[in-house]
């Protein structure tokens, strides 16, 4: 059975709906780094910088793949680093860890890709190192052990279907809301502040922010629906919402600066609207360097 981030449990469809939902909320903490990892990153600039370097390496490898590959690879990375601790490894070790998390993610989400396919990609990527297949496999075993073989990760995407079905909207509105919330989740993963919250809280907060952004008149109803949900902590949702809001503001400011530097004035709401309209309309060579084998 192919892994789907929205349906992480293998027997998801064999259980009553209420039991499926309860199971997700019950075990979600087993698929995220512990809070001490978040506090370490928050208080230690070196650790946060090392994580950013890892994420940059993974993003380079997966730039031509589905963004969910990147998301899952970073999920594996955070859980691995939380288990092993962040040291000051050599550059080749950084690359090997990033390559391994990417390799595992692509195997989970893109079953048609093999270790040989991944190796072929690496042979054409920049970075100064070529890892033999056996080297990657040995590192995969170490990562899998650190993750206790929990590869069918429960992420915010696992809770999107549950929350969004509470809103009782038409299919087109649901899709627009879901797509924007998913975009927010993908972009927020790189921010260490999001690591403080459970996947379900991130999902609920992202949907609330997306609804406020896209359907402000319906937002109070969405907020009431989430607040009435017995599975979530309301205070945590508020805190996470504020973090998501700050991340979105940074996104808008960055977009504004890019457009301003080009001499073209921009209205953030217009830009967002045009982007959404484009999505609805369209549907949603690196020069090799000398390398050494490891």
N, C-alpha and C positions, 0 to 999 in steps of 0.2 A: 504493500500500500504506500503510495507516494505521500510524502509529508507535506502538509499544508499548514501554514502559520495560523490560519483561522480555525483549523480543526486539528489540534495537536494530539489528541488522544486517539489511539488506533481503534478503539471500540466505541468511539464517540457516538456513532449513529445506532449502535446496538443498545444504548441506554435510554431510559426515559429522559425527556428534555430537562426536567427539574434536577435529576440526578447528574446529568452532564454538567450543568451549570454549577451545581454544588461542588462537583469534583474539581473543576477548574479553579474556583476560588480557594478550595481547601489546599491544593498542592502548588499554587503559583509561587510561593516563597522558595520552593525547592529548585526553581529554575532561574534565580537571580542571585547576584553577589550579596553577601551579608552587609549590614550597615557599616561595619568597621572598614570595609573597602571604600565606601563612599566617604567616610570621615578622613581616611588616609589621603584620598585624592584631594579633598577639600582643603586640608591643612598643609599638604606637602606639594609645593609647586613642581618639584622634580618628578614626583610620581604622576602628577597630572600631565606634565610635559611628555613623559615616556608614553603614557596612554595615547596622547595625541599623535605621537610618532607612529605607534602601532596602527591607529585608525587610518592615518595617511597612507601607510603601506597597503593596508587592506583595500582602501578606496581605489588606489592605483591599479591593483590587480583586478578588481571587480567592476571597473568603470564601464565596461561594455556588456555587463550582465544585468539581470533583473535587480533592482535596488533591494529586494528582499534578501538576496544573497549577501549583500554587504551587511544588512541588518543582523542576519543570523550569525555571520562571521564575527561581528563585534560582540554579540551576545556571548558567543563561545569565548572570545578573548577576555571579556570582563570576568566571566566566571572562572576561567583558568588563572588569570592574574590574582584574583581574590584568593584562590586556593594556594597558589605557589608564592605569592608575594611579588612585589615589583623590585627587582634588583637593578644593577647597572650592567646589563649584558653587552656582549660585543655586537657590532652591527650585523654580522651574519646570523647571530642568534635571534635578534629582533626580526629579521627577514624570515627566518625559518618558522618562528611562531606565527607571524602574520600569514605566511603561505599555508601553514597547517590549518589554521582556523578557516581560511578561505576554501581550502580543499575539502574540509569536512562539510562546510555549508553548501558548497556546490553539489556534493554527493547527496545531501539530504533534499535539496530543492530541485536539482537538475539531474535526475537519475540517468540520463543518457550520456552524461559526461563521466569519463573514467580517470583514473590516476594518470594514464598516458596523455589524455587530453589536457589535464592540468599541467603536466610536465611540459607539453608543447607550448602552452601559453607562457610558462615561466622562462622557457628558452628564448623567448622573444621580448621579454620584459627587461626593463632597466634595473640596475641595482648592484651589479658587480658580482653576483653569485648565481651559480646553477646548483640546485639540489637534486641529487639522484633520487629516483623513486623510493628506494629503500630507506633513505634518510627521512623523507617525508612520512613514510609509513610508520617508522619508529617514533617520530614526534607525534603523529596522530594517536598512537597508543598511549603516550603520556598525557595528552590533552583529554582523551576519552576517560582515562582513569581519574583525572582531576575533576571531571564533570560527572563522575559516577555513571557514565554511559547514558546520561539524560540528554539525548540529542533532539528529541521531539519537544523542543523548548516551548514553554508557555510564555507568550509575549503579549504586549497590549493588543496585537491583532487578533489574539484568541478571544478577546472579550468584545471586540467591535460588533459582531453579529448580535450578541445578547443585548447590549445597550441600545443599539440602533433600532432593534425591533420593538423596543419599548415606546418609541416615538410615534409609531403609527402614521407614517407619512407615505406619500405615493412613491412608486419605484424610482422615478427620475430624481426627485428631491433626496431620497435616501442615498442614491448613488453619488450625487454631488456632495452631500454631507460626508459620506463614507470616504470618498476620494480625498477630500480636504483634510479630514482627520488623519487619514493614513499618511498623507504628506507631512503633516505636523509631527507625527510619531517618528517618521524616518529622519527628519531633520533634527529633532530634539535629542536623539540618541547620543550624539556626540557631546552634549553638554552634561558634565558630571552631576549637576544638580538634579537631573531627572533620576539618577541612580538611587536617590533617597526613597523613591516611591515604588509600590508594587505595580505590576503590569496593569491590573484592573483599574487602578487609580489613574495611571497615565492614559489609558483608553478613555475613561469617563471624562477626564479633564480636556483631552484633545477634542472629543466630540462636542463638549460644551463650548470650547473656544471657537471651533469651526461653526457651530450653530450661531454664536453671537456675531461672528464675522459675516456669515452669509445670510442668516435669517433672523435679524435682530428682533423683529416683532414676535417671533415664535420662541425666542430664547427663554423667557420666563417659564414657559411650559416645559421646555427641555430641562431647565434647572430643577423645576419641581419634580419631574420624573426621576432624575438622577438622585435627588435628595431623598425621595421616598424608597429608594432601593435599599433593601436590608443588607445587601452584601458589601456595601462600601461605607467607609468612614467619611462623614461629611467634612470634617476639619481637614483631613488629608487631601480631599478633592479640592478644597479651596486653596490650600498651600500649593498643590501641584498646578492648579489653574494659573496661579500667579507666576510660577516658573515658566509655564508654557507661554504665557502672555509676554514675558520679558524676551523669550527666545524669538517669538514672532515679531516683536518690535525691532529686534536687532536685524531680522531678515528684511523688514521693510526699510529700515535705515540704510542697510547695505544696498538695497535695490535703488533707493532714492539717490544715494551718493553716486552710483554707477551712471544713472540717467542724468544727474546734474553735471557730472564731469564731461558728459558728451554734449552738453549744451541744450539738452531736451528736458523741459519741465515735465514733472510727472505727478499725477494724483494717485496715491497709493490705492485707494478704493477702485479707481478706474482701471489701474494696472491689474489688480486682482480679478476684477470682473472680466476684463478682456482675456486674461489667462484661462478663466473658467469657461468662457464662451468658446475659446479655441479648442479646449479639451473636448467639449461636447460636440464640436463640429468635426474634429479630426479623429475622435475616439481615442479614447486614450491609447603614426609609425615612429615607433620609438627607434632611434638609431642604436644598434647593438654595441655594447662595449665589451672590452676584454673581461672574461669571467673565469672564475676558478671553481672547480667542483668540490662539493662538501658531502 
